Amino acid sequence: MPDPIPEQRPSTPVRPTSSRPAGTSTPPPGGGPGPLAGLRVIDLATLFAGPIAATLLGDFGAEVIKVEHPRKPDPSRGHGPSKDGVGLWWKHLGRNKRNLTLDLSTPGGRDVLLKLAASADVIIENFRPGTLEKWDLGWEELSAVNPRLVLARVTGFGQFGPYASRPGFGTLAEAMSGFAATTGEPDGPPTLPPFGLADSVAALATGYAVMTALAGRDRTGGGQVVDMAIIEPMLAVLGPQLLWYDQLGYVQPRLGNRSTNNAPRNTYRTADGSWLAVSSSAQSVAERVMRLVGHPGFIDEPWFASGTGRAAHADEIDAAVGGWIARHDREEVVAAFEKAQAAVAPIYDVRDVLADPQFQALGTVASVEDEELGPIRMQNVLFRLSATPGAIRWGGRPHGADTTAVLTELGLSGPQIDALREEGAL
């Protein structure tokens, strides 16, 4: 078993890992306590919304204890590419978490979780509704040992309703929310994202919900249950589409890279084969683009005065903008747009992200010394705080790496821990 790690052990970054205070040119080194220091979070969740929410809390100082089944590790350990048998996705998802193995369906596992719950502020779980109750670990039992506990329950469809018992994944939320129906080319099929978009959106919502519940606890003294259905945050980020249908009967169609709200808004290919994205949500920016590409006459057309009007004439606008961009190399286009104060961005892959000077200035990518792989790079904490920055203190730990340490801290003796192992609870 790997050696246990201290609760707040700082990483030794090759590049800074924490948020950049205002007025400084580079981020400070990581390892500070963070604004959520003292908050204890128990992460019982897998794949992916719940665990990401716990990661977000851990990034800003919360002590996160990841609980995995002793014989069935978190499936993310086996998702995607690996190096030397170590799953790379897990290194990102499991960062800043201590790792404990526990079979909650055993009497010993149940007892340990209740001990953890008694000392915790937050538990995040994503079992199907009724699973914790089947193990006598539902809200009634958990709140009895800790009335101040916040229990975040993250499922595909929520804790009640006709679909509550169905297996739920982010892909289903992307389909049912209306996202896929509006994504893709007009004459093509609905399109799903090639990554966990709905899970990530739900994770952000869950982190917000947990902090809201904790703020409520500060006022009332009592904890509560967060019921997060992954289908709902994904619907929320689609903006006014539901209202459009309610009031106008309008159903958003698939438009490829165009928008019904403004134009020019598309991707365009340059003379050197690169792709660029152009946006013109602001009227002034749309006017600058048309002057830049040599079509100032468009600005005087009555339809050009609104985003909707411009969108209705997207064919004409795209021909003008796309034709001009196609005659220039990427760097020429970006420089010209920047000089004109018009909005353009190269379409990057991950190699471009790592090389980009703006991401470098922000410290968006962190390098962390990992006990298994050495230096590893990943996305840094989500935002910068000037006084109490977050930090990546370590990457995802090996399965069960901190089991003995966590149980010892709970007051269990060596013989008690051995007994739990013999029972199969660990």
N, C-alpha and C positions, 0 to 999 in steps of 0.2 A: 504494500500500500504506500503511495507517495506520502511524503511528510506533510503534516497539516500546515496551513498558512495562517498568519495572524489575521485578525478580523479586518483590519484596515491597512494591510500591507501595501505600500506604494510600489508601483511598477518602476522599472528603470528604462524610460523610453529612449529610443534612438531619436525620435522627434517628440516634441512636447505633446502631452495628451490632455491637458486641461483647458478650460475656457480662458480667453484672453481678456484681461481687464481693460477698461477704457483707457486710451492714451498710451498704450504700450505697443511696440512693434512686433513682439513675438509672445506666444503664450508662455506662462510660467510652467515649471515642471509639475507633473501630476503628483497625486498622493495625499492631498489635503483632505480633511474630514468631509467636506461637502455640506451643503445646506440641509440634507436629509440625514446626517449622522445621528445615530440614536434611534432611528426608525428600523424596526425589524420586520422583514417581509419573508413569508414562507411561500415559495413558488412550487406548487403542485402540478403545474400545467405543462402541456406538451404541444408542439405543432400548431401555431406559432404565435398567435395573438397574445395569449396569456404570458408566455415566457418573455416576449419582447417588452410587454408592459413592465414586468419585473426588472428587466435589464435597464429600462429607462430610469427606474427608481434607484437601482444600484449605481448607475453612472453618476448620480449626484449625492452619493454617500450613504444610502440606506444599506444596512446589512441584509443581504439576500441569501437565504438558505434554499438551495435547489434540492428538492426531494425527487429522487428517481426510484423506480422499482429495482430491486436488487438483481433480478434476472432478466429484466426487459428495459434496458436503458432508453433514455429519450430518443425517439426515432431520428431526430435531427442529427444525431451523431453519425448516422449512416446516410444522410441525404447529401447529394452533390459530391464534388471531388474531395479526395482525401490525400494526405501526404504522410508517408511512412505509417500507414494504417490509422492515422489520426484525422477524424472528420473536421474539415475546415469551417463548415457552417457552425458547428458547435462552438468553435473558438470565439466566434462573434456572439452567438446567442447566449452562451454561458458565461460571458465575461462578468467580472465583478461579483460572481456568485460562489459561495461555498457549496460543497457538494456532499449530499447525504443520501444513502440508500435506505429505503423503508418500504415495506409491503403493508399498505394501509388495511388490507383485508384480514390481517392476522391480529389476534388480541394484543400481542406485544407492539406491533406497528401502530395500532390504534392508541395505545397508552402513550407511546412516544409522541404522536402527533398532538394529543391533548396537552402534553407538557410543553411542546413547542407553541401551541396556540395560547397557552396561558401567559407566555412571555412575548408574544408577537403583537404587532400593530395591524398587520395586513396578512391575509392569506389569499392567494390567487389560484384558482382551480378552473379546469375546463372539462371535467368529467361530464358524461351525459346526466341530465337532471335525474335525481334520485339515487345516484351512485354513492355519494357520501352518506346519504340517509341509510342506505342498505348496510353500510359499515358502522352505523350509529355514530357518524361524524358530521351530521347535518348542523344547520344553524343553531338548533336548540341545544345540542351538546357543546358546540364550540363557544357559543355566547355564554353558556353557563360557567365555563372555566375562565372566560374573559369577556365581560360585558362591553369593553371598549374596543373589541376587535372589529375590523372591517373585513368582510368576506366578499371578494370580487369573483363572481361566477361568470365565466366567459364561455359561451356556447354558440353554435351556429344560429340557433333560432330562439334562444331565450329559455326561461325556466317554465313557461306554460304555453298553451296554445296547441293547435292540432299537429304542428311539426316538431314540438319540443323534443320528442324522443328520437328524432332522426339523427344519423351521423351528420355532422356539419363541418365543412371546411371553407376556407376563404374562397375557393373557386366557385362554390355554390352561391356565396354572397355576391360575387362579381357577376354571376349569371342572373340571380333573382332581383338584384337591386335596380337593374336597368342599365348598369355600366356596360356590359358586353353588347347589349342591343344597340348602343350608340357608338360603339368603337369598331373601327374597320372601314374599308372602302365601301362606297355606296352600293356597288354591285357585288360585294363579297360577303362572306359569312360574318356573323358576330365574332368578335375577337377578344380572347382572354389575355391578360398580361403575362409575361414570361417570368414573373416573380410573385411573391406573396403580397399583393397590393392590399386586398381586403383585410388580411391579417394585420398588416402594418398600420392601416388606418384604424382598425379596431383596437390595436395596442395603444396608439396615441390617445384614443378616446377612453380606454380603460385607465391609463395613467392619470388622465384628467379627472375621471370619475373617482378614483381612489383618493386623490388629493382633495377633491371636493368633499368626499365623505369624511376625511380626516379633519377638514375645516369645520364640518358640522359637528364632529365629535368634540372639538374645542369649545363649541357653544353649548352642547347638550350634555356632554359627559358620556354619551353612549355610542357604541358602534352601530353598524347597519350592514345590510347586504346590497352589493352592487350587482344588478342583473344586466349583463352586457350581451346582446345578441349581435353577432358579427354582421348580419344582414342590415342592421340599422345604421351604423356609422357610414357604411359604404353608400347607402341611399342618401344620407345627409350631405355627403360631399358632392353630389350631383347637382347641387344648387337648386334653381327654381323650376326644374323640369316638371315636378309634380304640380306646382302651382300653375304653370303654363297649361297643362292638360286640364286642371280643375276649372280654370277660368276661360280658356279658349279652345279646349279640345285638341290642342296641338301636341303631337308626339314627336320628340326629338329623333330625327333620322340619323343614320350613319353618314358621315361627311368626310371620311378619311382624315386628312390633316387640316381641313377647313373648319370654319366656325359659322354658326348662324348669327353670331353677335357682332362680328367685325371682319374687315378685310383691309389690307392683305394680312392673312394669317395662314401660313402654309410652310412646307419644306421645299427648298429650291436647291438645284444642283449647280455647282460652280464649274468653271472651265477646267479646273484641275481634278474634277471628279469628287469633290467633297460635297457634303450636304450642310445646309444652313436652315435655321428656323427663324422666321420673321413674325413679329407680333405688332399689332397697331391698335390696341384697345383704346388708347387716347387719340382723339381727333387730331391733335397737333402732331403726333407721331406719324399718323397716316399721311398727313399733308407733307411732312418732311420726306417720307419715303418716295412719294410720287415726284417731288421735285428732284430728288437724288437720281431717280431712274429715268428722268427726262420726259415725264408726262404731267407737267403742272396743270394742264388743261382739265384733267379729271377733277381737280379741286373745285372748279367752278360749277360742276354738274350738281343739280339739286339733290340727287341721291347720295352724293358724297358726304353730305352734312351729318349723317348718322351712321353708327356702326351697322345697324340692320340694313340700311340702304346700300352701304358698301358691300356687305355680304351678298346681297342680291345681284351684284355685278362682279362677283368673284372671278368669273372667267376672264373678263377684260382686265381686271387688276392683276391677276396672276400672270397673264400673258405679258404685261408690261414689266412687272417686277421680275418674273422668272427669266424673261428674255435678257434683261440687263445683267442679272446675276450670272447667267450662263456664259457671258462674254468676259468674265473676270475670274481670277483665282480667289481662293478663299480669303487669304490675307488681305487682298485688295478690297474685297467686299466688306470685311469686318472693319478695316481702317476707314473706308468711306462712310459706312453707317455710323461709326463712332464720331467722326468729324461732323456729320449731319445731325447728331444727337437723335438717331433713330435706333430702334430696338432690333438687334440681331444676335444670334448665338450659333456657334458651330455645334453640330450634332456629334457629341463625344461618345467614345466607348471608354472603358475603364482605363486604358492606357493614356488617353488624353486627360482624363480627370487627374491622374497622378502627376502629370507634367504641367498642369495649368497653374500659372502664377497666382491667380486669385484664390484657388483652393489652398495653395501653399501659404499664402499670406494669412488666411483664416485659420490655418492649422486643422483643416477639415479631415485630413487623413493622419492617424496616429500610428506610431510604431511602438510596440510593446514587447518586452523581453518575455518569452514564453518558456516554461519549464520543459516542454516537450519538443518544441520546434525552433527555439531560438527567437530572433526578432521576427515579429509578424506585423503586417500592416492591415488596418481596418478603418472604417469610418469612426471619427471621433465622436465625443458626446454631442448631443443634438443641438445645443445652443450655448452661448457664452453668457456667463454671469460675471459682473465686474468685481464683486466682493467675495462671493462664495462659489467658486467655479467647481464644476464636476471634473471627473478624471476616470480614465481606464486604469485600474490598478493591477489587473491581471486578466488573461484570457480564460476561456472555458476550461475548467479543471477536469482531470480524469474522473471516471465514474467511481463514485464513492470515496473520493480522496479525503474528505473531511468528516467521514462518519464517526470515527472514534472521538475526534476532537469535539464535535458538536454534542455528542451524547455525554461526554465527560463534563462539558460545560453545563449540561442540564442536571448534573448531579448523579448520573449513573456510574456505578462502580465497574471495575473490570469484569468481575463475575457476572454482573447483570448484563453487560454488553455481550459477553460470551453466550449467555443464555438466549438472548435475542437472536444471535447468529444461529444457534442450534435450532431455534424455532423456525428459522427461515424468514424472520421479520426484517433482517438486514441483508 
